Amino acid sequence: MRTIRIYCPQPLEAGTTISAGPDIANYVGRVLRLKTGDQIQLFNGEGYDVRATIQQLERKDASLYLEERISLDTESNLKVTLGQVISRGDRMDYAVQKAVELGVNMIAPLTSERCEVRLDDNRKEKRRSHWQQVVISACEQSGRAVVPEVTEVQQVESWLQSIQADLKLILHPYDHPEGNKPEHVTSLWQDNNQDPETIALLIGPEGGFAEAEVALAETHGFRRLCLGPRVLRTETAPIVGISYLQCTWGDFK
């Protein structure tokens, strides 16, 4: 039987009883159709699960007894921050979801010169909140108990000025593939005696970055990384890029 994991943003202390609130009560009772005595696992983003038993289930509340804390080992040793230029439709949702499954630690939604999505301040916050919920759902499914943060939507220029990491990479296909073969990512890392602990990965929109943006990224310490001879879609690039980094320095190796 599969484990039912639910995000519950409140203190979770074993040996206590909590009131889970209407959202969890509705999900547990009406969606999952669980009953009194059934067990679930809760997490609040602090890095562990808690096994809980349903004591009482009402329409607008659920009383849960927290039995024991469960230690998890699902976080990668490699801390990856993803700077992802916003894409249209559900492509951004897909990129966010898969990045979380692959172990990313923070996601920064960005706008750029060729970004086709235009958001006012109100819509920016609504989309950020939506993507944060996508992150939570991906954590519930993938077994992660630490919830990555989705930062506010910002211009790529602002993000470049603020981001700090041991290694900064911008995915960018070479202009002349016949004259420039893709390098292994380790050739872009200068310290051969120690693996990078933090990496910033920057991915552009469907039309790619303008050359001026690539040059600006390089002035802020970013190195160009090409993952092969084919141009990847903006929602495919984070999957390939993060997997590549996890295989090289993270918990895939």
Secondary structure, 3 states (H helix, E strand, C coil): CCCCEEECCCCCCCCCEEECCHHHHHHHHHHCCCCCCCEEEEECCCCEEEEEEEEEECCCCEEEEEEEEEECCCCCCCEEEEEEECCCCCHHHHHHHHHHHCCCCEEEEEECCCCCCCCCHHHHHHHHHHHHHHHHHHHHHHCCCCCCEECCCEEHHHHHHHCCCCEEEEECCCCCCCCCCCCCHHHHCCCCCCCCCEEEEEECCCCCCCHHHHHHHHHCCEEEECCCCCCCCCCCHHHHHHHHHHHHHCCCC
